[in-house]
Amino acid sequence: MENFRKVRTSEEESPLPFPDLPRDVVEMKVKEGSKIRNLMNFAMAQMELKGSRQIVFSGCGRAVTKTITCVEIMKRKLGGLHQVTKVRYKTLLEVWENQDPLPGGSAQNLTVHKNVPSICILLSRDPLDPNQTGYQPPEPRHGLELQLGSAGEDTSSSSTKGLKRSLPPPGEELLTKKLQVQVSDSPRGSGTTDCQLDGRH
């Protein structure tokens, strides 16, 4: 396979594993290279501005972790969302092209079928059947208001670069410490030497 390069990947089309979904339900198909910020901006606009009651996040292979991350962000920002999670396998079709074909021959392509884990998560403002497999009730919103600013933005995000260390009271920073060094093996004799060390780091 060292002479082959992957040129195309396609995913098999399959219906969503949730019964009784509205036909116009929004499905967020998360890819490995998708930007979480772009996904969340679109999803939040659908739920808040357009008034969608349900939304589905789906991803497979290496995009599974990113799919779960998007769902957790939306649950934290909106709150009160019912959730149903379905895990299954999907088939990916990969097309690999030979980069070193035989002289005078045409480029050879190799087709690979891969079964990869896939996840579909339904979030709903409306109550869902709690008896179905994969159901999770809404999480309590305890402490959520403390994390969200007045404009609804997450104040605990990466905008905070780091923690600030408390500064010492004025005057203490300039205090120096004395260190006495015992010199016992000096050829000039024993004695003590006072060294002034700056207490600042």
Accessible surface in RSA format (square Angstrom, percent):
REM  Atomic radii and reference values for relative SASA: ProtOr
REM  Chains: A
REM  Algorithm: Lee & Richards
REM  Probe-radius: 1.40
REM  Slices: 20
REM RES _ NUM      All-atoms   Total-Side   Main-Chain    Non-polar    All polar
REM                ABS   REL    ABS   REL    ABS   REL    ABS   REL    ABS   REL
RES MET A   1   117.04  60.6  79.49  52.6  37.55  89.4  69.32  58.9  47.72  63.2
RES GLU A   2   159.19  91.4 118.96  90.0  40.23  95.8  68.03 131.6  91.15  74.4
RES ASN A   3    66.39  45.8  62.44  60.3   3.95   9.5   6.09  14.7  60.30  58.3
RES PHE A   4    53.12  26.6  39.32  24.4  13.80  35.9  39.32  23.8  13.80  39.5
RES ARG A   5   128.15  53.8 124.81  63.6   3.35   8.0  58.98  80.6  69.18  41.9
RES LYS A   6    96.83  47.2  76.57  47.0  20.26  48.2  36.38  32.7  60.45  64.4
RES VAL A   7    60.59  39.9  24.76  22.4  35.83  86.3  30.57  26.6  30.02  81.4
RES ARG A   8   142.88  60.0 135.22  68.9   7.66  18.2  58.96  80.6  83.92  50.9
RES THR A   9    69.77  49.6  38.74  39.3  31.04  74.0  33.84  45.5  35.93  54.3
RES SER A  10    47.51  40.1  41.19  55.0   6.32  14.6  38.97  83.0   8.55  12.0
RES GLU A  11    54.23  31.1  37.04  28.0  17.19  40.9  14.68  28.4  39.55  32.3
RES GLU A  12    77.62  44.6  63.58  48.1  14.04  33.4  30.39  58.8  47.24  38.6
RES GLU A  13   147.95  84.9 117.40  88.8  30.56  72.8  66.02 127.7  81.93  66.9
RES SER A  14    40.70  34.4  19.03  25.4  21.67  49.9  22.77  48.5  17.93  25.1
RES PRO A  15   116.69  85.0 102.42  93.4  14.28  51.9 114.41  94.5   2.28  14.2
RES LEU A  16    41.15  22.9  23.04  16.5  18.12  45.5  23.04  16.2  18.12  48.8
RES PRO A  17    41.80  30.5  19.06  17.4  22.74  82.7  34.04  28.1   7.76  48.2
RES PHE A  18    13.62   6.8   2.44   1.5  11.18  29.1   3.50   2.1  10.12  29.0
RES PRO A  19   101.35  73.9  79.86  72.8  21.50  78.1  90.23  74.5  11.12  69.1
RES ASP A  20   144.70 101.4 102.92 102.4  41.78  98.8  41.36  97.3 103.34 103.1
RES LEU A  21    35.31  19.7  13.06   9.3  22.25  55.9  13.22   9.3  22.09  59.5
RES PRO A  22    63.51  46.3  49.43  45.1  14.08  51.2  61.47  50.7   2.04  12.7
RES ARG A  23   246.62 103.5 205.67 104.8  40.95  97.5  90.08 123.1 156.54  94.9
RES ASP A  24   122.61  85.9  98.79  98.3  23.82  56.3  49.47 116.4  73.14  72.9
RES VAL A  25    30.13  19.8   9.47   8.6  20.67  49.8  14.20  12.3  15.93  43.2
RES VAL A  26    27.14  17.9  23.14  20.9   4.01   9.7  26.94  23.4   0.21   0.6
RES GLU A  27    60.01  34.5  36.86  27.9  23.15  55.1  10.45  20.2  49.56  40.5
RES MET A  28    11.24   5.8   9.56   6.3   1.68   4.0   8.80   7.5   2.44   3.2
RES LYS A  29   102.48  50.0  86.89  53.3  15.59  37.1  54.55  49.1  47.93  51.1
RES VAL A  30     4.06   2.7   0.00   0.0   4.06   9.8   0.00   0.0   4.06  11.0
RES LYS A  31   102.80  50.2 101.47  62.3   1.33   3.2  80.56  72.5  22.25  23.7
RES GLU A  32   101.57  58.3  87.95  66.5  13.62  32.4  36.71  71.0  64.86  53.0
RES GLY A  33    65.82  81.2   0.00   N/A  65.82  81.2  41.67 114.4  24.15  54.1
RES SER A  34    22.52  19.0  11.68  15.6  10.84  25.0  12.04  25.6  10.48  14.7
RES LYS A  35   138.62  67.6 132.91  81.5   5.71  13.6  77.89  70.1  60.73  64.7
RES ILE A  36    54.53  31.0  49.95  37.2   4.57  11.0  49.95  36.0   4.57  12.4
RES ARG A  37   187.37  78.7 178.03  90.8   9.34  22.2  59.80  81.7 127.57  77.3
RES ASN A  38    93.42  64.4  85.79  82.9   7.63  18.4  27.76  66.8  65.66  63.5
RES LEU A  39    21.04  11.7  20.10  14.4   0.94   2.4  21.04  14.8   0.00   0.0
RES MET A  40    13.03   6.7  12.96   8.6   0.07   0.2  13.03  11.1   0.00   0.0
RES ASN A  41    94.12  64.9  83.71  80.9  10.41  25.1  27.92  67.2  66.20  64.0
RES PHE A  42   105.84  53.0 100.49  62.2   5.35  13.9 105.22  63.8   0.62   1.8
RES ALA A  43     0.00   0.0   0.00   0.0   0.00   0.0   0.00   0.0   0.00   0.0
RES MET A  44    30.52  15.8  30.08  19.9   0.44   1.0  30.40  25.8   0.12   0.2
RES ALA A  45    31.79  29.2  28.11  43.4   3.68   8.4  31.06  43.7   0.73   1.9
RES GLN A  46    14.51   8.1  14.51  10.6   0.00   0.0   0.18   0.4  14.34  10.9
RES MET A  47     2.83   1.5   0.00   0.0   2.83   6.7   0.00   0.0   2.83   3.7
RES GLU A  48   103.66  59.5  74.40  56.3  29.26  69.7  20.33  39.3  83.33  68.0
RES LEU A  49   151.16  84.2 116.54  83.4  34.62  87.0 119.03  83.6  32.12  86.4
RES LYS A  50   151.76  74.0 116.34  71.4  35.41  84.3  77.57  69.8  74.19  79.0
RES GLY A  51    46.29  57.1   0.00   N/A  46.29  57.1  29.95  82.2  16.33  36.6
RES SER A  52    25.83  21.8  16.55  22.1   9.28  21.4  14.52  30.9  11.31  15.9
RES ARG A  53   123.42  51.8 119.37  60.8   4.06   9.7  51.93  71.0  71.49  43.3
RES GLN A  54    29.43  16.5  24.23  17.7   5.20  12.4   4.79  10.2  24.64  18.7
RES ILE A  55     0.05   0.0   0.05   0.0   0.00   0.0   0.05   0.0   0.00   0.0
RES VAL A  56     0.00   0.0   0.00   0.0   0.00   0.0   0.00   0.0   0.00   0.0
RES PHE A  57     0.00   0.0   0.00   0.0   0.00   0.0   0.00   0.0   0.00   0.0
RES SER A  58    13.23  11.2  12.37  16.5   0.86   2.0   7.80  16.6   5.43   7.6
RES GLY A  59     6.93   8.5   0.00   N/A   6.93   8.5   6.40  17.6   0.53   1.2
RES CYS A  60    16.81  12.7   8.86   9.9   7.94  18.7   0.38   1.0  16.42  17.7
RES GLY A  61    22.92  28.3   0.00   N/A  22.92  28.3  14.22  39.0   8.71  19.5
RES ARG A  62   199.85  83.9 169.78  86.5  30.07  71.6  61.14  83.6 138.70  84.1
RES ALA A  63     3.30   3.0   3.16   4.9   0.15   0.3   3.26   4.6   0.04   0.1
RES VAL A  64    31.78  20.9  31.78  28.8   0.00   0.0  31.78  27.6   0.00   0.0
RES THR A  65   101.50  72.2 100.10 101.5   1.40   3.3  65.74  88.3  35.76  54.1
RES LYS A  66    50.53  24.7  46.57  28.6   3.97   9.4  31.09  28.0  19.44  20.7
RES THR A  67     0.00   0.0   0.00   0.0   0.00   0.0   0.00   0.0   0.00   0.0
RES ILE A  68    71.22  40.5  71.22  53.1   0.00   0.0  71.22  51.3   0.00   0.0
RES THR A  69    51.06  36.3  46.34  47.0   4.72  11.3  32.32  43.4  18.73  28.3
RES CYS A  70     0.00   0.0   0.00   0.0   0.00   0.0   0.00   0.0   0.00   0.0
RES VAL A  71     0.55   0.4   0.55   0.5   0.00   0.0   0.55   0.5   0.00   0.0
RES GLU A  72    78.91  45.3  74.34  56.2   4.57  10.9  38.76  75.0  40.15  32.8
RES ILE A  73    38.88  22.1  37.50  27.9   1.38   3.3  38.84  28.0   0.04   0.1
RES MET A  74     0.00   0.0   0.00   0.0   0.00   0.0   0.00   0.0   0.00   0.0
RES LYS A  75    17.76   8.7  11.63   7.1   6.13  14.6   9.35   8.4   8.41   9.0
RES ARG A  76    94.16  39.5  85.87  43.8   8.29  19.7  39.34  53.8  54.82  33.2
RES LYS A  77    58.75  28.7  45.73  28.1  13.02  31.0  30.80  27.7  27.95  29.8
RES LEU A  78    19.12  10.6   6.87   4.9  12.25  30.8   8.44   5.9  10.68  28.8
RES GLY A  79    13.01  16.0   0.00   N/A  13.01  16.0   5.08  14.0   7.93  17.8
RES GLY A  80    35.86  44.2   0.00   N/A  35.86  44.2  24.30  66.7  11.56  25.9
RES LEU A  81     4.31   2.4   0.76   0.5   3.55   8.9   0.76   0.5   3.55   9.6
RES HIS A  82    26.84  14.7  26.84  18.7   0.00   0.0  16.08  16.6  10.76  12.5
RES GLN A  83     7.40   4.1   7.40   5.4   0.00   0.0   0.63   1.3   6.77   5.1
RES VAL A  84     0.27   0.2   0.27   0.2   0.00   0.0   0.27   0.2   0.00   0.0
RES THR A  85    29.07  20.7  22.26  22.6   6.81  16.2  21.70  29.1   7.37  11.1
RES LYS A  86    48.34  23.6  46.37  28.5   1.97   4.7  26.02  23.4  22.32  23.8
RES VAL A  87   110.40  72.6  77.98  70.6  32.42  78.1  77.98  67.8  32.42  87.9
RES ARG A  88    60.14  25.2  51.64  26.3   8.50  20.2  42.85  58.6  17.28  10.5
RES TYR A  89   155.64  72.7 134.13  76.3  21.50  56.0  89.08  66.9  66.56  82.1
RES LYS A  90    20.46  10.0  19.01  11.7   1.45   3.4   4.32   3.9  16.13  17.2
RES THR A  91    38.22  27.2  37.61  38.1   0.61   1.5  19.22  25.8  19.00  28.7
RES LEU A  92    24.83  13.8  24.83  17.8   0.00   0.0  24.83  17.4   0.00   0.0
RES LEU A  93    60.92  33.9  60.23  43.1   0.68   1.7  60.23  42.3   0.68   1.8
RES GLU A  94     8.73   5.0   8.73   6.6   0.00   0.0   0.00   0.0   8.73   7.1
RES VAL A  95    10.88   7.2  10.88   9.8   0.00   0.0  10.88   9.5   0.00   0.0
RES TRP A  96    52.62  21.1  52.62  25.5   0.00   0.0  51.82  27.6   0.80   1.3
RES GLU A  97    52.05  29.9  52.05  39.4   0.00   0.0   2.81   5.4  49.24  40.2
RES ASN A  98    19.41  13.4  15.62  15.1   3.79   9.1   0.00   0.0  19.41  18.8
RES GLN A  99    91.56  51.2  62.00  45.3  29.56  70.4  32.89  70.0  58.68  44.5
RES ASP A 100    96.16  67.4  83.92  83.5  12.24  28.9  14.29  33.6  81.87  81.6
RES PRO A 101    50.91  37.1  39.14  35.7  11.77  42.8  39.61  32.7  11.30  70.2
RES LEU A 102   134.47  74.9 128.70  92.1   5.77  14.5 129.22  90.8   5.25  14.1
RES PRO A 103   134.90  98.3 101.46  92.5  33.44 121.6 113.04  93.3  21.86 135.9
RES GLY A 104    94.59 116.6   0.00   N/A  94.59 116.6  45.56 125.0  49.03 109.8
RES GLY A 105    43.54  53.7   0.00   N/A  43.54  53.7  26.27  72.1  17.28  38.7
RES SER A 106    95.57  80.8  75.17 100.3  20.41  47.0  52.72 112.3  42.86  60.0
RES ALA A 107    59.97  55.1  34.76  53.6  25.20  57.3  34.76  49.0  25.20  66.8
RES GLN A 108   100.14  56.0  95.90  70.1   4.24  10.1  29.97  63.8  70.17  53.2
RES ASN A 109    97.34  67.1  63.54  61.4  33.81  81.4  15.07  36.3  82.27  79.5
RES LEU A 110    71.50  39.8  70.96  50.8   0.54   1.4  71.50  50.2   0.00   0.0
RES THR A 111    72.44  51.5  49.52  50.2  22.92  54.6  26.23  35.2  46.21  69.9
RES VAL A 112    44.85  29.5  41.98  38.0   2.87   6.9  44.85  39.0   0.00   0.0
RES HIS A 113   129.56  70.8 101.82  70.8  27.74  71.0  74.92  77.2  54.64  63.6
RES LYS A 114    87.16  42.5  83.17  51.0   3.99   9.5  42.05  37.9  45.10  48.0
RES ASN A 115   112.86  77.8  84.70  81.9  28.16  67.8  16.59  39.9  96.27  93.0
RES VAL A 116    16.30  10.7  16.08  14.6   0.23   0.5  16.30  14.2   0.00   0.0
RES PRO A 117    66.40  48.4  66.40  60.5   0.00   0.0  66.40  54.8   0.00   0.0
RES SER A 118     2.44   2.1   1.63   2.2   0.80   1.9   0.37   0.8   2.07   2.9
RES ILE A 119    11.34   6.5  11.34   8.4   0.00   0.0  11.34   8.2   0.00   0.0
RES CYS A 120     1.16   0.9   1.16   1.3   0.00   0.0   0.00   0.0   1.16   1.2
RES ILE A 121     4.20   2.4   4.20   3.1   0.00   0.0   4.20   3.0   0.00   0.0
RES LEU A 122     7.40   4.1   7.40   5.3   0.00   0.0   7.40   5.2   0.00   0.0
RES LEU A 123     0.00   0.0   0.00   0.0   0.00   0.0   0.00   0.0   0.00   0.0
RES SER A 124     0.00   0.0   0.00   0.0   0.00   0.0   0.00   0.0   0.00   0.0
RES ARG A 125    74.71  31.4  58.78  30.0  15.93  37.9  12.84  17.6  61.86  37.5
RES ASP A 126    53.56  37.5  53.34  53.1   0.22   0.5  19.53  46.0  34.03  33.9
RES PRO A 127   110.09  80.2  90.76  82.7  19.34  70.3  90.97  75.1  19.12 118.8
RES LEU A 128    30.15  16.8  17.93  12.8  12.22  30.7  23.61  16.6   6.54  17.6
RES ASP A 129    75.84  53.1  64.18  63.9  11.67  27.6  31.24  73.5  44.60  44.5
RES PRO A 130    88.19  64.3  70.41  64.2  17.78  64.6  70.41  58.1  17.78 110.5
RES ASN A 131   137.55  94.9 104.20 100.7  33.35  80.3  30.39  73.1 107.16 103.6
RES GLN A 132    50.01  28.0  36.58  26.7  13.43  32.0  24.61  52.4  25.40  19.3
RES THR A 133   112.36  79.9 101.95 103.4  10.41  24.8  72.52  97.4  39.84  60.2
RES GLY A 134    28.78  35.5   0.00   N/A  28.78  35.5  20.99  57.6   7.79  17.4
RES TYR A 135    44.25  20.7  21.74  12.4  22.51  58.6  12.72   9.6  31.53  38.9
RES GLN A 136    78.55  43.9  78.52  57.4   0.02   0.1  23.59  50.2  54.96  41.7
RES PRO A 137    87.21  63.6  81.23  74.0   5.99  21.8  81.23  67.1   5.99  37.2
RES PRO A 138    46.39  33.8  29.88  27.2  16.51  60.0  30.41  25.1  15.98  99.3
RES GLU A 139    98.07  56.3  86.97  65.8  11.10  26.4  35.20  68.1  62.87  51.3
RES PRO A 140   120.19  87.6  92.61  84.4  27.58 100.2 104.68  86.4  15.51  96.4
RES ARG A 141   106.78  44.8  94.37  48.1  12.41  29.6  41.45  56.7  65.33  39.6
RES HIS A 142   178.93  97.8 147.26 102.4  31.67  81.0 105.18 108.4  73.75  85.8
RES GLY A 143    23.32  28.8   0.00   N/A  23.32  28.8  16.51  45.3   6.81  15.3
RES LEU A 144    15.46   8.6  13.56   9.7   1.91   4.8  15.39  10.8   0.08   0.2
RES GLU A 145   113.85  65.4 100.18  75.8  13.67  32.5  67.79 131.1  46.06  37.6
RES LEU A 146   157.53  87.7 130.49  93.4  27.04  68.0 133.88  94.0  23.65  63.7
RES GLN A 147    73.42  41.1  71.21  52.0   2.22   5.3  17.31  36.8  56.12  42.6
RES LEU A 148    32.71  18.2  20.90  15.0  11.81  29.7  20.90  14.7  11.81  31.8
RES GLY A 149    27.65  34.1   0.00   N/A  27.65  34.1  19.77  54.2   7.88  17.6
RES SER A 150   132.16 111.7  80.38 107.3  51.78 119.3  60.46 128.8  71.70 100.4
RES ALA A 151    86.46  79.5  48.17  74.3  38.29  87.1  60.71  85.5  25.75  68.2
RES GLY A 152    43.17  53.2   0.00   N/A  43.17  53.2  26.23  72.0  16.94  37.9
RES GLU A 153   121.91  70.0 120.26  91.0   1.64   3.9  39.73  76.9  82.17  67.1
RES ASP A 154    18.26  12.8   8.38   8.3   9.89  23.4   6.60  15.5  11.66  11.6
RES THR A 155    78.69  56.0  60.53  61.4  18.15  43.3  55.79  74.9  22.90  34.6
RES SER A 156    71.59  60.5  37.87  50.5  33.72  77.7  41.77  88.9  29.82  41.8
RES SER A 157    50.55  42.7  35.99  48.0  14.56  33.5  35.77  76.2  14.78  20.7
RES SER A 158   104.22  88.1  81.65 109.0  22.57  52.0  54.92 117.0  49.30  69.1
RES SER A 159    84.73  71.6  56.49  75.4  28.25  65.1  52.56 111.9  32.18  45.1
RES THR A 160    82.64  58.8  63.32  64.2  19.32  46.0  50.84  68.3  31.80  48.1
RES LYS A 161   199.42  97.3 160.24  98.3  39.18  93.3 108.60  97.7  90.83  96.7
RES GLY A 162    47.24  58.3   0.00   N/A  47.24  58.3  35.44  97.2  11.81  26.4
RES LEU A 163   175.37  97.7 146.73 105.0  28.64  72.0 148.17 104.1  27.20  73.2
RES LYS A 164   204.53  99.8 169.59 104.1  34.94  83.2 117.29 105.6  87.24  92.9
RES ARG A 165   218.89  91.9 197.48 100.7  21.40  51.0  78.67 107.5 140.21  85.0
RES SER A 166   111.37  94.1  79.51 106.1  31.87  73.4  54.77 116.6  56.60  79.3
RES LEU A 167   159.89  89.0 134.09  95.9  25.80  64.9 134.58  94.5  25.31  68.1
RES PRO A 168    65.06  47.4  46.50  42.4  18.56  67.5  53.24  44.0  11.82  73.4
RES PRO A 169    76.44  55.7  69.73  63.6   6.71  24.4  76.14  62.9   0.30   1.9
RES PRO A 170   139.27 101.5 108.90  99.3  30.37 110.4 119.34  98.5  19.94 123.9
RES GLY A 171    44.14  54.4   0.00   N/A  44.14  54.4  31.86  87.4  12.29  27.5
RES GLU A 172    97.14  55.8  84.46  63.9  12.69  30.2  24.00  46.4  73.15  59.7
RES GLU A 173    92.78  53.3  85.71  64.8   7.07  16.8  21.06  40.7  71.72  58.6
RES LEU A 174   124.90  69.6 108.33  77.5  16.57  41.6 109.58  77.0  15.32  41.2
RES LEU A 175   116.41  64.8 112.13  80.2   4.28  10.8 113.82  79.9   2.59   7.0
RES THR A 176    82.20  58.5  55.55  56.3  26.65  63.5  33.67  45.2  48.53  73.4
RES LYS A 177   146.13  71.3 141.77  87.0   4.36  10.4  89.47  80.5  56.66  60.4
RES LYS A 178   148.69  72.5 117.23  71.9  31.46  74.9  67.01  60.3  81.68  87.0
RES LEU A 179    86.37  48.1  85.57  61.2   0.80   2.0  86.30  60.6   0.06   0.2
RES GLN A 180   127.12  71.1 103.84  75.9  23.28  55.4  25.93  55.2 101.19  76.7
RES VAL A 181    63.16  41.6  60.14  54.4   3.02   7.3  63.16  54.9   0.00   0.0
RES GLN A 182   120.95  67.6  95.08  69.5  25.87  61.6  50.10 106.6  70.85  53.7
RES VAL A 183    53.86  35.4  50.86  46.0   3.00   7.2  53.86  46.8   0.00   0.0
RES SER A 184    73.57  62.2  51.95  69.3  21.62  49.8  28.88  61.5  44.69  62.6
RES ASP A 185   136.32  95.5 106.43 105.9  29.89  70.7  43.23 101.7  93.09  92.8
RES SER A 186    35.86  30.3  20.61  27.5  15.25  35.1  12.74  27.1  23.12  32.4
RES PRO A 187   139.34 101.5  95.90  87.4  43.44 157.9 109.33  90.3  30.01 186.5
RES ARG A 188   233.28  97.9 193.01  98.4  40.26  95.9  73.85 100.9 159.42  96.6
RES GLY A 189    39.85  49.1   0.00   N/A  39.85  49.1  32.74  89.8   7.11  15.9
RES SER A 190    88.45  74.7  55.03  73.4  33.42  77.0  18.73  39.9  69.72  97.7
RES GLY A 191    34.34  42.3   0.00   N/A  34.34  42.3  34.06  93.5   0.28   0.6
RES THR A 192    87.41  62.2  56.85  57.6  30.57  72.9  29.13  39.1  58.28  88.1
RES THR A 193    69.14  49.2  65.55  66.4   3.60   8.6  49.21  66.1  19.93  30.1
RES ASP A 194    84.61  59.3  57.59  57.3  27.02  63.9  18.94  44.6  65.67  65.5
RES CYS A 195    44.17  33.4  39.64  44.2   4.53  10.6  14.86  37.6  29.32  31.6
RES GLN A 196   113.79  63.6  84.67  61.9  29.12  69.3  56.71 120.7  57.09  43.3
RES LEU A 197    92.02  51.2  90.55  64.8   1.47   3.7  91.98  64.6   0.04   0.1
RES ASP A 198    76.86  53.8  52.23  52.0  24.63  58.2  32.75  77.1  44.12  44.0
RES GLY A 199    26.27  32.4   0.00   N/A  26.27  32.4  11.47  31.5  14.80  33.1
RES ARG A 200   126.04  52.9 103.87  53.0  22.17  52.8  27.05  37.0  98.99  60.0
RES HIS A 201   229.42 125.4 151.81 105.5  77.61 198.5 140.34 144.6  89.08 103.7
END  Absolute sums over single chains surface
CHAIN  1 A    14691.8      11472.4       3219.4       8159.9       6531.9
END  Absolute sums over all chains
TOTAL         14691.8      11472.4       3219.4       8159.9       6531.9
